[in-house]
Structures are given as structure tokens and as C-alpha cells.
């Protein structure tokens, strides 16, 4: 008797303001866990994002370009402003993927998992620890560094760096120059 495997759908939510190499690392590693991954881009007006929702979606799309099929996984991008478990249901996801950089992330994530499990016990949360080289990267810090004339190329892709610099009206310093 041949049993068809159920399609595993994961959801990786975030604001992605901007998408960083840390986000991409989690996406690539999580692709081995699921057949299809929805990337939920939060509208999140409370955070006062630097980029519009449309700009953030464009950046995520550009960064995902070429990743379709990685580990046999397909991707889609879904903007959202509802509860995470509602988005998981909408996407058909049974797994929410979250990246952890430090112990401080765990406290917040632990509370969110408890609430999500109460609202929908069929949706599981999977935590992936950030790779050692990406543990310190945060979108908030990338924006602050760029705003204060620092270099961000080792934290985001060249295309994203150009967009961040442009958003702040900055011209990046040439590689190897002193700040």
C-alpha cells in the first residue's frame, strides 16, 4: 500500500524592514523542513517601518529570486496584518518558523508560542537558532548603522544595502575607506 506524504507547509513571518542575511539564512535552512514556505510580510504600522509594505515585498521577492526549488521547496509571499495563527491557517501552514538570535528573543517567542497554541493547537512552532555569523544582525541595527553613515554590506545583500542607503539619502563609502 502506497501512502502519499502530506505536503508540509511552513510560515516564516517578519517585518523584513529590511530583509537581512540573517533572515535569508533562516529561510534557506528552513527550506529543508518544508515543501512550501509562505513568507509573511507584516504590515506592522506600530513599528513605523522605513520601507512601505510594497517596498519590503519587492525586496523579499528579489532576495528569494532563484531560491524556488531549494531543497525542493517553493515560496510565496503573503502580506498580513492579522494574528499569526490566522495567517498560518490562511497559508495552509502547520509550522511557524521563527529564528532566535539570543536568549532575549526566547522570552518573547515563548509567550507567543503559548498564545498561538491556545488559539490553534494544530500549528506547531519551530525555532531555528541563527547561524553564528548572523546572530547579531537585526534590521533595526542595520538601519541605525546606515543612518549614521556606517557600512551595512556585510549584513544585507548589495541590492538591499543600496535601497537602505537611498532611503536615508546616503551614498555608501567606498570599500576599504576609513569612516
N, C-alpha and C positions, 0 to 999 in steps of 0.2 A: 504494500500500500504506500503510495507516494503522498506525502503531506506537503502542501505548499507553505512556504515560510511566510509569515506575516511581514508586511513592509514596515520597517522601523522608521518612524518619522520623529525627528528631533527639532527643537526650537531653541535658537540662541538669540536671546533678546538683549538689547542695549540701546543707548542713545547714539553711540557712534559719532561723537562730536569732537574730534574726527575719529575715523576708524584708524587704529594703530597696528603696529606689527604684533603687539600682544593679542589683539582681537583676532588677527589673521592666524596666529599660532594656534589659538583655541579652536578656530573654525577648521583648520587643516587636521588637527589631532582628533577632533570630534567627528570628522567625516568618516573615520574608521568605525564609528559606533552606530551609525545610522545609514539608511538607504537614501533618505531625503532630508534635507535640513532647511527649515524656514528660518530666515534671519529677520527677527522682529526689530524694526527701527522705531523706537519710541518717539512720539511727538514731544512729550515731556516739556511743556511750557514752563513748569516750575523751575527748571534748571537754567532757563534763559540761554539756549544754545547759541553758539557763534554762527552756525550754519542753519539754513532753513531745512525743513524736512526734505524737500526736493533735492537740495544740495547733498545732504547726508545720504540719501538713497542713491544718488548718482555716484558718490564716492564708493559706497559699498558695492554697487554694481560693477564699477571699474575694477575694484580690487578682487572681486570674485570672478571676473572675466578670466577664463582659462582654468578655473578650478572645477567646473562641472565635470563630473566623471571621476574626480579624485577619489580613490578608494571605492569607486562605483557609486558615489553619492551625487545626487542632483541638488540644486539650491534654488530657493526662491526668496524674494524679499517682500515682507509684509509690513507696511506702516501700521502703528497701533497706538491707541490711547485708552485702552480698556484694561481690565485685570489680566495678569499674565496667564492665569488658568483659562480665562475666556479665549485669549489668543491661542493657547495650546489647543483648545477644542476646535477653534476655527481652522487652524492649520492641520488638524488631524494628528497632532503630536502627542505621543505618550511619554516623551522625555523632554525635560527642560535642561538645557546645558548652561552651566554657569562656570565662569573662570574665577579662581581665587588667587590673589596675589600675595596676601599676607593674612595673619591671624585676625587682624582688624576687620577684614572682609567677611570672615566667618560669622561673627556675631549677627550682622545684618542678614546674611544669607540664611542662617539657621532659623531666624524668626520668620523669614519669608517662606521657607520650606514648610514650616509648621502650619502657617496660614493656608498656603496653597493645598497642602494635603487635606486639610479640613474641608476646603471648598471642592476639591476633586481628588479623591484618593487613588484614582486610576492614572494620574500623571505623576511620574517619578522625576526627581531632580538629580542630575549627575554633576558632580563637581570635578573640574579638571584644574589641577594646580598649574599656575603659569610656569612656563619654562624659566629656568634660572636667569637667562639673559633678558627676559621680558617682565620679571616680577615687579619692577619699579615703574613700569610705564603706565601712565594714566592720562587719558585725554585732557583732563583738567591741567595737568602739569605741562603737557605738550603745548597747549595754548598759552600758558603763562610764560614758558621759555621763549616762544616765538614773539609774543607781545613785548617782551623785554630784550629783544634783539639777540637772543641765543639761537643756536643751531639745533634743528629738530630732525635732521635727516636720518639719524640712527634709530629713531623711534617710530617713524611713519615712512611710507613709500615716497619716492620722489614726487609723484603726482599729488599726493595728499599734502606734502610739505609745501609745494607751490601754491596750493589753494589756501593753506593756513596763512602763509606769508602774505598772499594777496589780500586776504580778509582783513589783515592788520595794516595793509598799506606798506608792507616791508619788502625790502629786497634782500634776499639771503646773502650772507657774507660768502666770499669765495672759499672753497675748501682749503684748509690749512692756514687761513689768516687768523691772526690774534683778535680776540674780541676786546 
